[in-house]
Amino acid sequence: MNATTTTLFLLALSLLFLSLPTPSLSAEPCNSHDKKVLLKIKQSFGNPYLLASWVSTHDCCNWYQVECDPTTNRIISLTIFAGNLSGQIPAAVGDLPYLQTLVFRKLSNLTGTIPSAIAKLSHLTMVRLSWTNLTGPVPTFFSKLKNLTFLDLSFNDLTGSIPPELGQLINVGTIHLDRNKLTGVIPELIFTGNVPDIYLSHNQLTGPIPKSFGYYNHSTLDFSRNMLSGDPSFMFGSNKTVQTVDFSRNKFEFNLSNVVFPASLTSLDLNHNKIFGSLPEELTTLDFQYLNVSYNRLCGKIPVGGKLQSFAVTSYFHNRCLCGAPLPACYPPNQTIPRQPLRPYLLASWVPSNDCCDWYQVECDPTTNRIISLTIFAGNLSGQIPAAVSDLPYLQTLVFRKLSNLIGTIPSAIAKLTHLTMVRLSYTNLTGRVPAFFAQLKNLTFLDLSFNDLTGLIPPQLGQLTNLDAIHLEQNKLTGVIPEWIFTGTVPDIYLSHNQLTGPIPKSFGYYNYTTLDFSRNMLSGDLSFMFGSNKTVQIVDFSQNMFGFNLSNVVFPASLTSLDLNHNKIFGSLPEELTTLDFQYLNVSYNRLCGKIPVGGKLQSFDTTSYFHNQCLCGAPLPAC
């Protein structure tokens, strides 16, 4: 190539490069208008920690709780969730013109009304303003958002009536207005597009369901816990495709006998209404996952077949004269039903003329025909546990559960039942102390005294139960320190949460290999790092909401650990690198005094900011960068 040719080639090459656009050194993907709007939103909330990543010097497309369109770099999602944010939703949200998803959720200090500026966001497909303290009416302007597919305004303090304009949302697939204080009647919603799932439960709605609802095929309808009335049987039919219906706890009144239910129905809850008639035979053909018709005015025999006998008595009880399995057998018309004024309905099948091995809530040994199980569950039974239970010498299972009118102390006569392997006295109003006599029941494998009003100290004698697999003492009012339990046999799972226990965890607990430990929501303190170690096999640990204080930096966690909750303590140091090797299903170290960068790897970045926030100086994904 001669000199002239070379010169011409270089000149052409220079012109080519000059023709290319020159990138700006200061350019960033984030749109400058959108960034200004987001910073304005942050300022209106008082620059909360929840929005700490919203820093003007950083690309707003990388800010936490924000998402940009990968092509245009305009903000398309704003999801503010679970933090200490206070104030009202700023009107500035309406200045993000390409927003598709808007979420303010689980923000108990979010107040005020839903701003009308949201009506400008015509690209919105999802709005979720829930679990807040928002007030005022449900705005009619939502009907202008024609692209909306999901609207959730649940768990707020919204009042007034439901706007009929919501029926104009032609693309909406789900509407959640449940758990508010809405009043008035359900409006005539005329759907010209999609037919949405509708959730209106836990409001103060009155009147009948509009007849227009019968024209549509909804998948899910939840109108429970209102004051609705009338006949909703037109909502069913062989041509419907509804799957889940909850009309429970209203004042509906109609004859169930001739209602035709669609083959698609898998969940039906009609409890606590004024429904009469009988259960249609066709119910046996349905693949029910859930069924409840209790607390109505039904009569007749429960049809036999399908899934109907797979549900407990609680799905059918407290009707006028419903009978047949799983309720007590039906009596012939000419036979007098034995009546004893003091016998609770829950034990209505306990009739002297019938074989007690067939009584509901009783089980006999198939060989000896001695009673081996007494399971009294969920009913209107009142009084104290009678000492007579101890006169069932072969009893292996004793359960009194979900009986809010069961009172008094746990009778010492139970100590005579040496064959017991399971004791479950829970969700009652039992009082007094945890009895030390349980230590005498050497065959016990399961002891549950949870959700009662038991007080006093935990007896150290429980450590003498050599076959115990699990001990539940949670949700009581127990005080004092956790005793030194010396386990000489099986090492049980231990549940002590929601009590008033104080002091450190005894050092003896470090000698054993537990599977599950839940000591949460007490006033325990000290260093519990000795509970971990490479030789341990613990899987689930919850020490949250206590006053534990120790350095986490050098704690060695066992490979078996899948769930670790240490939130709301005084734990300091940093997160060990070894946490990246664990197969966590759950992790929460929030509200402590941790510092340093969150190790990268394993499952650690799969958890959101709520697993880590409110620490002293913890940083790195999913928190703001260090």
C-alpha positions as CSV (number, residue, x, y, z in Angstrom):
1,M,0.0,0.0,0.0
2,N,1.6,3.4,-1.1
3,A,1.6,6.5,1.0
4,T,-1.3,8.1,-0.8
5,T,-3.5,5.1,-0.4
6,T,-2.6,4.8,3.3
7,T,-3.4,8.5,3.9
8,L,-6.8,8.1,2.2
9,F,-7.6,5.0,4.3
10,L,-6.8,6.7,7.6
11,L,-8.8,9.7,6.6
12,A,-11.9,7.6,5.8
13,L,-11.5,5.7,9.1
14,S,-11.3,9.0,11.0
15,L,-14.5,10.2,9.3
16,L,-16.2,6.9,10.2
17,F,-15.4,7.3,13.9
18,L,-16.4,10.9,13.9
19,S,-19.8,10.0,12.5
20,L,-20.5,7.6,15.4
21,P,-22.5,9.0,18.4
22,T,-20.2,9.9,21.3
23,P,-21.4,8.4,24.6
24,S,-21.9,10.8,27.6
25,L,-19.6,10.0,30.5
26,S,-22.4,11.2,32.8
27,A,-25.2,9.2,31.3
28,E,-27.1,6.7,33.4
29,P,-30.0,4.3,32.5
30,C,-32.4,6.0,34.9
31,N,-34.7,8.6,33.5
32,S,-33.9,12.0,35.2
33,H,-37.6,12.9,35.5
34,D,-38.5,9.6,37.2
35,K,-35.5,10.0,39.5
36,K,-36.7,13.5,40.6
37,V,-40.2,12.1,41.3
38,L,-38.9,9.2,43.4
39,L,-36.7,11.6,45.4
40,K,-39.7,13.8,46.0
41,I,-41.7,10.8,47.2
42,K,-38.8,9.9,49.6
43,Q,-38.7,13.4,50.9
44,S,-42.5,13.5,51.5
45,F,-42.1,10.4,53.8
46,G,-39.2,12.1,55.7
47,N,-36.4,10.1,54.1
48,P,-37.1,6.8,55.9
49,Y,-34.6,4.0,56.3
50,L,-36.8,1.8,54.1
51,L,-35.8,4.0,51.1
52,A,-32.2,4.4,52.1
53,S,-31.0,3.1,48.7
54,W,-32.7,6.0,47.0
55,V,-29.5,8.1,46.7
56,S,-29.3,10.8,44.0
57,T,-25.8,9.8,43.0
58,H,-26.9,6.3,42.2
59,D,-28.8,4.9,39.2
60,C,-32.5,4.8,40.3
61,C,-33.0,1.6,38.3
62,N,-30.8,0.0,40.9
63,W,-32.7,1.3,43.9
64,Y,-34.5,-1.1,46.1
65,Q,-38.3,-1.4,45.6
66,V,-38.0,0.2,42.1
67,E,-38.0,-1.5,38.7
68,C,-37.2,0.0,35.3
69,D,-38.2,-1.1,31.9
70,P,-35.1,-2.8,30.4
71,T,-35.6,-1.0,27.1
72,T,-36.8,2.5,27.9
73,N,-35.4,2.7,31.5
74,R,-38.6,4.3,32.7
75,I,-39.9,3.3,36.1
76,I,-42.5,0.6,35.7
77,S,-42.8,-0.7,39.3
78,L,-42.9,0.9,42.7
79,T,-43.3,-1.7,45.5
80,I,-42.9,-0.2,49.0
81,F,-43.4,-3.0,51.5
82,A,-43.1,-3.7,55.3
83,G,-41.2,-0.9,57.0
84,N,-41.4,2.0,59.3
85,L,-42.6,4.5,56.7
86,S,-45.0,7.1,57.9
87,G,-47.3,9.6,56.3
88,Q,-49.7,9.7,53.3
89,I,-49.3,8.4,49.8
90,P,-47.9,11.5,48.0
91,A,-49.6,12.8,44.9
92,A,-46.2,12.6,43.2
93,V,-46.8,8.9,42.5
94,G,-49.0,10.2,39.7
95,D,-46.0,11.7,38.0
96,L,-44.5,8.3,37.1
97,P,-46.3,8.0,33.8
98,Y,-45.2,4.5,32.8
99,L,-45.9,2.9,36.1
100,Q,-47.5,-0.6,35.7
101,T,-47.2,-1.8,39.3
102,L,-48.0,0.3,42.4
103,V,-47.7,-1.4,45.9
104,F,-47.8,0.1,49.4
105,R,-48.3,-2.9,51.7
106,K,-47.8,-3.8,55.3
107,L,-47.2,-0.2,56.3
108,S,-49.1,0.4,59.6
109,N,-48.2,4.1,59.7
110,L,-49.4,4.8,56.2
111,T,-52.5,7.1,56.7
112,G,-54.8,9.4,54.8
113,T,-57.0,8.7,51.8
114,I,-56.0,7.2,48.4
115,P,-54.8,10.1,46.3
116,S,-56.7,10.9,43.1
117,A,-53.4,11.4,41.3
118,I,-53.2,7.7,40.8
119,A,-55.9,8.1,38.2
120,K,-53.3,9.6,35.8
121,L,-51.3,6.3,35.8
122,S,-53.1,4.7,32.8
123,H,-50.5,2.0,32.3
124,L,-51.2,0.4,35.8
125,T,-51.9,-3.3,35.7
126,M,-51.5,-3.9,39.4
127,V,-52.5,-1.8,42.4
128,R,-51.9,-3.2,45.9
129,L,-52.6,-0.8,48.8
130,S,-53.2,-3.2,51.7
131,W,-52.4,-3.8,55.4
132,T,-52.2,-0.1,56.0
133,N,-54.3,2.5,57.9
134,L,-55.7,4.2,54.8
135,T,-59.1,5.7,55.3
136,G,-61.8,7.3,53.3
137,P,-64.0,5.7,50.5
138,V,-63.0,3.3,47.7
139,P,-62.3,5.8,44.9
140,T,-64.4,5.6,41.8
141,F,-61.4,6.7,39.7
142,F,-60.0,3.2,39.6
143,S,-62.6,2.5,36.8
144,K,-60.5,4.8,34.5
145,L,-57.5,2.4,34.8
146,K,-58.6,0.1,31.9
147,N,-55.4,-2.0,32.0
148,L,-55.8,-3.0,35.6
149,T,-55.8,-6.7,36.2
150,F,-55.3,-6.8,40.0
151,L,-56.8,-4.4,42.6
152,D,-56.1,-5.0,46.3
153,L,-57.4,-2.5,48.9
154,S,-57.7,-5.1,51.7
155,F,-56.8,-4.8,55.4
156,N,-57.4,-1.0,55.6
157,D,-59.9,1.3,57.3
158,L,-61.8,2.2,54.2
159,T,-65.5,3.2,54.7
160,G,-68.5,4.0,52.7
161,S,-70.1,1.9,49.9
162,I,-68.6,-0.1,47.1
163,P,-68.6,2.0,43.9
164,P,-70.5,0.3,41.0
165,E,-68.0,1.8,38.6
166,L,-65.5,-1.0,39.5
167,G,-67.6,-3.2,37.1
168,Q,-66.1,-1.1,34.2
169,L,-62.7,-2.7,34.7
170,I,-62.7,-4.9,31.7
171,N,-59.4,-6.6,32.4
172,V,-59.4,-7.0,36.1
173,G,-58.9,-10.6,37.3
174,T,-59.1,-10.1,41.1
175,I,-60.7,-7.4,43.4
176,H,-59.8,-7.4,47.1
177,L,-61.9,-5.2,49.3
178,D,-61.9,-7.5,52.3
179,R,-61.1,-6.5,55.9
180,N,-62.3,-2.9,55.7
181,K,-65.4,-1.1,57.2
182,L,-67.4,-0.9,54.0
183,T,-71.2,-0.5,54.4
184,G,-74.3,-0.5,52.3
185,V,-75.3,-3.1,49.6
186,I,-73.2,-4.8,47.0
187,P,-73.7,-2.8,43.8
188,E,-74.9,-4.2,40.5
189,L,-71.4,-4.8,38.9
190,I,-71.9,-5.2,35.2
191,F,-68.8,-6.9,33.8
192,T,-68.2,-6.5,30.1
193,G,-64.8,-8.1,30.0
194,N,-63.1,-10.5,32.5
195,V,-65.1,-11.9,35.4
196,P,-62.9,-11.3,38.5
197,D,-62.5,-13.2,41.7
198,I,-64.1,-11.0,44.4
199,Y,-63.2,-10.8,48.0
200,L,-65.5,-8.7,50.2
201,S,-65.2,-10.5,53.6
202,H,-65.0,-8.9,57.0
203,N,-67.0,-5.7,56.2
204,Q,-70.4,-4.5,57.3
205,L,-72.3,-5.1,54.0
206,T,-76.0,-5.6,54.1
207,G,-78.8,-6.7,51.8
208,P,-78.9,-9.4,49.1
209,I,-76.4,-10.3,46.5
210,P,-77.5,-8.6,43.3
211,K,-79.1,-10.9,40.7
212,S,-76.7,-9.7,38.1
213,F,-73.9,-11.7,39.8
214,G,-75.8,-14.9,38.7
215,Y,-75.0,-14.1,35.1
216,Y,-71.2,-14.5,35.4
217,N,-68.8,-17.3,36.1
218,H,-66.5,-16.3,38.9
219,S,-63.7,-18.7,40.1
220,T,-63.6,-17.4,43.7
221,L,-66.2,-15.5,45.8
222,D,-65.6,-14.6,49.4
223,F,-68.4,-12.6,50.9
224,S,-68.0,-14.0,54.5
225,R,-68.4,-12.1,57.7
226,N,-70.9,-9.4,56.6
227,M,-74.6,-9.0,57.3
228,L,-75.8,-10.1,53.9
229,S,-79.2,-11.7,53.6
230,G,-81.6,-13.3,51.1
231,D,-81.3,-16.2,48.8
232,P,-77.9,-16.7,47.0
233,S,-78.8,-20.1,45.5
234,F,-78.9,-18.4,42.0
235,M,-75.1,-18.2,42.3
236,F,-74.9,-21.9,41.7
237,G,-75.9,-24.2,38.9
238,S,-74.7,-27.0,36.7
239,N,-73.4,-24.5,34.0
240,K,-71.2,-22.6,36.5
241,T,-67.4,-23.0,36.9
242,V,-67.0,-21.5,40.4
243,Q,-64.4,-23.3,42.5
244,T,-64.3,-21.5,45.9
245,V,-67.3,-20.0,47.6
246,D,-67.3,-18.5,51.1
247,F,-70.7,-17.1,52.2
248,S,-70.2,-17.9,55.9
249,R,-71.2,-15.8,58.8
250,N,-74.0,-13.8,57.2
251,K,-77.8,-14.0,57.4
252,F,-78.5,-15.9,54.2
253,E,-81.8,-17.9,54.3
254,F,-82.8,-20.4,51.6
255,N,-83.6,-24.0,51.0
256,L,-80.5,-26.0,50.2
257,S,-82.3,-29.2,49.3
258,N,-82.7,-28.5,45.5
259,V,-79.6,-26.4,44.9
260,V,-77.5,-27.8,42.0
261,F,-73.8,-27.3,42.6
262,P,-71.3,-27.1,39.7
263,A,-68.8,-30.0,39.2
264,S,-66.0,-27.4,39.5
265,L,-66.7,-26.6,43.2
266,T,-63.9,-27.6,45.5
267,S,-64.5,-25.4,48.5
268,L,-67.9,-24.4,50.0
269,D,-68.4,-22.5,53.3
270,L,-71.9,-21.7,54.4
271,N,-71.5,-21.8,58.2
272,H,-73.4,-19.5,60.5
273,N,-76.4,-18.6,58.4
274,K,-80.1,-19.5,58.4
275,I,-80.0,-22.1,55.7
276,F,-82.6,-24.8,55.9
277,G,-83.6,-28.0,54.1
278,S,-81.3,-31.0,53.6
279,L,-77.9,-31.7,51.9
280,P,-78.4,-32.6,48.3
281,E,-77.3,-36.1,47.3
282,E,-75.3,-34.7,44.4
283,L,-72.7,-33.3,46.9
284,T,-71.2,-36.8,47.0
285,T,-70.1,-36.4,43.4
286,L,-67.9,-33.3,44.1
287,D,-64.2,-33.3,44.9
288,F,-64.4,-31.1,48.0
289,Q,-61.2,-29.9,49.6
290,Y,-63.2,-28.0,52.2
291,L,-66.8,-28.0,53.3
292,N,-68.6,-26.4,56.2
293,V,-72.4,-26.1,56.6
294,S,-72.4,-25.9,60.4
295,Y,-74.5,-23.5,62.5
296,N,-77.5,-23.5,60.2
297,R,-81.0,-25.0,60.3
298,L,-80.4,-28.1,58.2
299,C,-82.1,-31.5,58.7
300,G,-82.0,-35.0,57.4
301,K,-79.3,-37.5,56.9
302,I,-75.9,-36.5,55.5
303,P,-75.5,-38.3,52.1
304,V,-73.0,-41.1,52.2
305,G,-70.2,-41.1,49.7
306,G,-67.6,-38.9,48.0
307,K,-65.7,-36.7,50.4
308,L,-68.6,-36.0,52.8
309,Q,-67.5,-38.5,55.5
310,S,-63.9,-37.2,55.3
311,F,-64.8,-34.0,57.1
312,A,-65.0,-33.7,60.9
313,V,-68.1,-33.2,62.9
314,T,-67.3,-29.5,63.0
315,S,-68.3,-29.2,59.3
316,Y,-71.8,-30.2,60.1
317,F,-72.7,-29.6,63.8
318,H,-75.1,-27.1,65.3
319,N,-77.8,-27.7,62.8
320,R,-81.5,-28.3,63.6
321,C,-81.6,-32.1,63.0
322,L,-78.8,-33.1,60.7
323,C,-77.6,-36.6,61.4
324,G,-75.5,-39.5,60.1
325,A,-71.7,-39.9,59.9
326,P,-69.7,-38.1,60.9
327,L,-72.5,-36.8,63.2
328,P,-74.4,-39.3,65.4
329,A,-76.6,-41.8,63.7
330,C,-80.1,-40.9,62.6
331,Y,-83.0,-42.3,64.7
332,P,-86.0,-44.0,63.1
333,P,-89.1,-41.7,63.1
334,N,-90.8,-43.9,65.8
335,Q,-87.8,-44.0,68.2
336,T,-87.5,-41.5,71.0
337,I,-84.1,-39.8,71.0
338,P,-82.5,-40.1,74.5
339,R,-82.2,-36.6,76.1
340,Q,-80.1,-35.6,79.0
341,P,-80.3,-31.8,79.7
342,L,-76.7,-31.6,80.9
343,R,-75.2,-33.5,78.0
344,P,-73.4,-31.1,75.6
345,Y,-74.3,-31.3,72.0
346,L,-70.6,-32.2,71.3
347,L,-71.2,-35.5,73.1
348,A,-74.6,-36.2,71.7
349,S,-73.6,-39.6,70.4
350,W,-72.8,-40.8,73.9
351,V,-76.0,-42.6,74.4
352,P,-76.1,-45.5,77.0
353,S,-78.0,-47.8,74.7
354,N,-75.3,-47.6,72.0
355,D,-71.9,-49.2,71.9
356,C,-69.5,-46.7,73.4
357,C,-66.8,-47.9,70.9
358,D,-69.0,-46.2,68.2
359,W,-69.3,-43.0,70.1
360,Y,-67.8,-39.9,68.4
361,Q,-64.5,-38.7,69.9
362,V,-63.8,-42.1,71.5
363,E,-61.6,-45.0,70.2
364,C,-61.4,-48.5,71.5
365,D,-58.6,-51.1,71.3
366,P,-59.8,-53.5,68.5
367,T,-58.8,-56.5,70.6
368,T,-59.7,-55.7,74.2
369,N,-62.4,-53.1,73.5
370,R,-61.1,-50.9,76.2
371,I,-61.1,-47.1,75.6
372,I,-57.6,-46.0,74.4
373,S,-58.4,-42.6,73.1
374,L,-60.6,-39.6,74.3
375,T,-60.4,-36.7,71.9
376,I,-62.8,-33.9,72.7
377,F,-62.3,-31.1,70.2
378,A,-63.9,-27.8,69.2
379,G,-67.3,-27.4,70.7
380,N,-69.5,-25.6,73.2
381,L,-68.4,-27.8,76.1
382,S,-68.2,-25.9,79.5
383,G,-66.7,-26.7,82.9
384,Q,-63.6,-28.3,84.2
385,I,-61.8,-31.5,83.2
386,P,-63.4,-34.1,85.5
387,A,-61.3,-36.3,87.6
388,A,-63.2,-39.3,86.2
389,V,-61.0,-39.3,83.1
390,S,-58.5,-41.1,85.3
391,D,-60.9,-44.0,85.6
392,L,-60.1,-45.0,82.0
393,P,-57.0,-47.1,82.9
394,Y,-56.0,-48.0,79.3
395,L,-56.2,-44.5,77.9
396,Q,-53.3,-43.7,75.6
397,T,-54.5,-40.4,74.0
398,L,-56.1,-37.6,76.0
399,V,-57.2,-34.5,74.1
400,F,-59.2,-31.5,75.2
401,R,-58.6,-28.9,72.5
402,K,-60.2,-25.7,71.2
403,L,-62.7,-25.5,74.0
404,S,-62.8,-21.9,75.1
405,N,-65.2,-22.6,78.0
406,L,-63.0,-25.3,79.5
407,I,-61.7,-23.8,82.8
408,G,-60.0,-24.8,86.1
409,T,-56.7,-26.5,86.7
410,I,-55.3,-29.7,85.2
411,P,-56.5,-32.4,87.5
412,S,-53.9,-34.5,89.3
413,A,-56.0,-37.6,88.7
414,I,-54.4,-37.7,85.2
415,A,-51.2,-39.0,86.8
416,K,-52.9,-42.4,87.2
417,L,-53.1,-42.9,83.4
418,T,-49.7,-44.6,83.0
419,H,-50.4,-45.8,79.5
420,L,-50.7,-42.2,78.1
421,T,-48.5,-41.5,75.1
422,M,-50.2,-38.3,74.0
423,V,-51.7,-35.4,76.1
424,R,-53.1,-32.4,74.3
425,L,-54.8,-29.8,76.5
426,S,-54.6,-26.7,74.3
427,Y,-56.6,-23.7,73.2
428,T,-58.7,-23.6,76.4
429,N,-59.0,-21.4,79.4
430,L,-57.2,-23.8,81.8
431,T,-55.4,-22.0,84.6
432,G,-52.9,-22.8,87.4
433,R,-49.4,-24.3,87.1
434,V,-47.9,-26.8,84.7
435,P,-48.2,-30.0,86.9
436,A,-45.0,-31.7,87.9
437,F,-46.9,-35.0,87.9
438,F,-46.5,-35.4,84.1
439,A,-43.0,-36.6,84.9
440,Q,-44.6,-39.8,86.2
441,L,-46.1,-40.6,82.7
442,K,-43.0,-42.4,81.4
443,N,-44.7,-43.4,78.1
444,L,-45.5,-39.9,77.1
445,T,-44.2,-39.0,73.6
446,F,-46.2,-35.8,73.1
447,L,-47.2,-33.1,75.6
448,D,-49.1,-30.0,74.5
449,L,-50.3,-27.5,77.0
450,S,-50.2,-24.5,74.7
451,F,-52.6,-21.6,74.2
452,N,-54.0,-21.6,77.8
453,D,-53.7,-19.3,80.8
454,L,-51.1,-21.4,82.8
455,T,-48.9,-19.5,85.1
456,G,-45.9,-20.0,87.4
457,L,-42.6,-21.8,86.7
458,I,-41.8,-24.6,84.3
459,P,-41.2,-27.7,86.4
460,P,-37.7,-29.2,86.0
461,Q,-39.2,-32.7,86.4
462,L,-40.3,-32.6,82.8
463,G,-36.8,-33.5,81.9
464,Q,-37.4,-36.9,83.3
465,L,-39.7,-37.9,80.4
466,T,-37.4,-40.2,78.6
467,N,-39.6,-40.9,75.5
468,L,-40.8,-37.3,74.9
469,D,-40.6,-36.1,71.3
470,A,-42.2,-32.7,71.6
471,I,-43.3,-30.4,74.5
472,H,-45.5,-27.4,73.8
473,L,-45.8,-24.8,76.5
474,E,-46.2,-21.8,74.2
475,Q,-48.8,-19.1,74.5
476,N,-49.3,-19.1,78.2
477,K,-48.2,-16.8,81.0
478,L,-45.3,-18.7,82.4
479,T,-42.6,-16.8,84.3
480,G,-39.2,-17.4,85.8
481,V,-36.2,-19.0,84.2
482,I,-36.0,-22.0,81.9
483,P,-35.0,-24.9,84.2
484,E,-32.0,-27.2,83.8
485,W,-33.5,-30.2,82.0
486,I,-31.4,-33.3,82.0
487,F,-32.6,-35.5,79.2
488,T,-31.6,-39.2,79.6
489,G,-33.6,-40.5,76.7
490,T,-35.1,-38.8,73.6
491,V,-34.3,-35.1,73.1
492,P,-37.6,-33.4,72.5
493,D,-38.6,-30.4,70.3
494,I,-39.3,-27.6,72.7
495,Y,-41.8,-24.8,72.2
496,L,-41.8,-22.0,74.9
497,S,-42.8,-18.9,72.8
498,H,-45.2,-16.2,73.9
499,N,-44.6,-16.4,77.7
500,Q,-42.8,-14.1,80.2
501,L,-39.7,-16.2,80.7
502,T,-36.5,-14.4,81.8
503,G,-32.8,-15.1,82.3
504,P,-30.3,-17.1,80.1
505,I,-30.8,-20.4,78.4
506,P,-29.3,-23.0,80.7
507,K,-25.9,-24.3,79.6
508,S,-27.1,-27.9,79.8
509,F,-29.2,-27.3,76.7
510,G,-26.0,-27.1,74.7
511,Y,-25.3,-30.8,75.4
512,Y,-28.2,-32.0,73.3
513,N,-29.3,-32.3,69.7
514,Y,-32.7,-30.8,69.1
515,T,-34.6,-30.7,65.9
516,T,-36.8,-27.6,66.7
517,L,-36.5,-24.9,69.4
518,D,-38.9,-22.0,69.7
519,F,-38.2,-19.7,72.6
520,S,-39.5,-16.5,70.8
521,R,-41.4,-13.6,72.4
522,N,-40.1,-13.9,75.9
523,M,-37.6,-11.7,77.9
524,L,-34.7,-14.1,77.7
525,S,-31.1,-12.7,77.7
526,G,-27.5,-13.7,77.6
527,D,-25.3,-15.5,75.0
528,L,-27.0,-18.4,73.2
529,S,-24.1,-19.1,70.7
530,F,-23.4,-22.4,72.6
531,M,-26.6,-23.7,71.2
532,F,-25.0,-24.0,67.7
533,G,-22.0,-25.8,66.4
534,S,-20.8,-28.0,63.5
535,N,-21.8,-31.2,65.4
536,K,-25.4,-30.1,66.0
537,T,-28.4,-31.4,64.0
538,V,-30.9,-28.7,64.8
539,Q,-33.1,-27.7,61.9
540,I,-35.5,-24.9,63.1
541,V,-34.5,-22.2,65.6
542,D,-36.6,-19.2,66.7
543,F,-35.0,-17.0,69.4
544,S,-36.7,-13.8,68.1
545,Q,-38.1,-11.0,70.2
546,N,-36.0,-11.5,73.3
547,M,-33.0,-9.7,74.7
548,F,-30.2,-11.9,73.7
549,G,-26.8,-10.2,73.2
550,F,-23.8,-11.9,71.7
551,N,-21.3,-11.6,68.8
552,L,-22.6,-13.5,65.8
553,S,-19.4,-13.2,63.8
554,N,-17.7,-16.4,64.8
555,V,-20.8,-18.6,65.5
556,V,-20.6,-21.9,63.6
557,F,-24.0,-23.0,62.4
558,P,-24.8,-26.7,61.7
559,A,-25.3,-27.8,58.1
560,S,-28.8,-29.1,59.1
561,L,-30.1,-25.6,59.9
562,T,-33.0,-24.6,57.5
563,S,-34.8,-21.9,59.5
564,L,-33.2,-19.3,61.7
565,D,-35.0,-16.4,63.3
566,L,-33.1,-14.0,65.6
567,N,-35.0,-10.8,64.9
568,H,-35.5,-8.1,67.7
569,N,-32.6,-8.9,69.9
570,K,-29.3,-7.1,70.8
571,I,-27.0,-9.3,68.6
572,F,-23.9,-7.6,67.3
573,G,-21.0,-8.5,65.0
574,S,-21.3,-9.6,61.4
575,L,-23.0,-12.4,59.4
576,P,-20.6,-15.4,59.1
577,E,-19.5,-16.3,55.5
578,E,-20.5,-19.9,56.2
579,L,-24.2,-18.9,56.1
580,T,-23.9,-19.0,52.3
581,T,-23.5,-22.8,52.5
582,L,-26.8,-23.4,54.3
583,D,-30.1,-24.4,52.6
584,F,-32.2,-21.8,54.3
585,Q,-36.0,-21.9,53.9
586,Y,-36.3,-18.9,56.3
587,L,-33.9,-16.4,57.7
588,N,-34.5,-13.2,59.8
589,V,-31.8,-11.2,61.6
590,S,-33.6,-7.8,61.5
591,Y,-33.8,-5.4,64.4
592,N,-30.4,-6.2,65.9
593,R,-27.0,-4.4,66.0
594,L,-25.2,-6.2,63.1
595,C,-22.7,-4.5,60.9
596,G,-20.7,-5.3,57.7
597,K,-21.6,-6.7,54.3
598,I,-24.1,-9.5,53.9
599,P,-22.2,-12.4,52.4
600,V,-23.0,-13.1,48.8
601,G,-24.1,-16.6,47.8
602,G,-26.4,-19.5,48.8
603,K,-29.9,-18.4,49.8
604,L,-28.9,-15.1,51.4
605,Q,-30.0,-12.9,48.5
606,S,-33.2,-14.7,48.0
607,F,-34.7,-13.1,51.1
608,D,-36.0,-9.5,51.0
609,T,-34.9,-6.5,53.0
610,T,-37.2,-7.3,55.9
611,S,-34.9,-10.2,56.8
612,Y,-32.0,-7.8,57.4
613,F,-33.2,-4.3,57.9
614,H,-33.0,-2.2,61.1
615,N,-29.5,-3.2,62.1
616,Q,-26.6,-0.9,63.0
617,C,-24.7,-0.9,59.8
618,L,-25.5,-4.0,57.8
619,C,-25.3,-3.5,54.1
620,G,-25.2,-5.2,50.7
621,A,-27.9,-6.9,48.7
622,P,-30.8,-7.1,49.4
623,L,-30.0,-4.0,51.5
624,P,-28.4,-0.9,50.0
625,A,-24.8,-1.3,48.8
626,C,-22.0,-0.8,51.2
